Amino acid sequence: MATYTLPELPYDYAALEPVINPQIIELHHDKHHAAYVKGANDTLEQLAEARDKEQWGSINGLEKNLAFHLSGHILHSIYWHNMTGDGGGEPLAADGVGELTDALTESFGSFAGFKAQLTKAAATTQGSGWGVLAYEPVSGRLIVEQIYDHQGNVGQGSTPILVFDAWEHAFYLQYKNQKVDFIEAMWRVVNWQDVAKRYAAAKERAYNLLLVP
């Protein structure tokens, strides 16, 4: 039985128009995300076989493959819920996300400062990668991380709560090579309710486990 499964989209393929067209959503979810799920499951099977046969020479490559596919699966699973056709704008206390609003101001000086940093992080990721807003449990603050591929350049223990996919398959059919235009458009579909729930959950579950066992 497969350990990881492809989650269903929380909306139909056309729900994020005009920011992201239906063809991109369908290909991105049904093909690309599905490939990461399959890759993670296949790698787990290969690791089990390597253990059984004591083929330790393959471990390095298999561990790297698992990190790549599993991180791709996790980030995409967050990505779909981070967006909504009714989203965008700024997170406001009047909308019930005041705790997130205050945290963004405390960590980045202002919402504008946060938006500028995440936009640049996503748009300038070298090659394929992500721009990520994450909760960092040691300091209890929010940080922006620039992730190449799916798993590099991240603080150990940080929890992603808002992710911008900057891989070409996320935008090229619609935005061509204009990655910056796609990242700017993404702000129009951010689901702040989802981000706020993820922030609250990350804080609740932190418990300083990294420093105090």
Buried (B, 14 or more C-beta within 10 A) or exposed (E): EEEBEBBEBEBEBBBBEEBBBEEBBBBBBEEBBBBBBBBBBBBBEBBEEBEEEEEEEBEEEBEEBBBBBBBBBBBBBBBBBBBBBEBBEBBEEEBEBEBBBEBBBEBBEEBEEBBEBBBBBBBBBEEBBBBBBBBBBEEEEBBBBBBBBBBBBBBEBBBBBBBBBBBBBBBBBBBEEEBBBBBBBBBBBBBBBBBBBBBBEBBEEBEEEBEEE
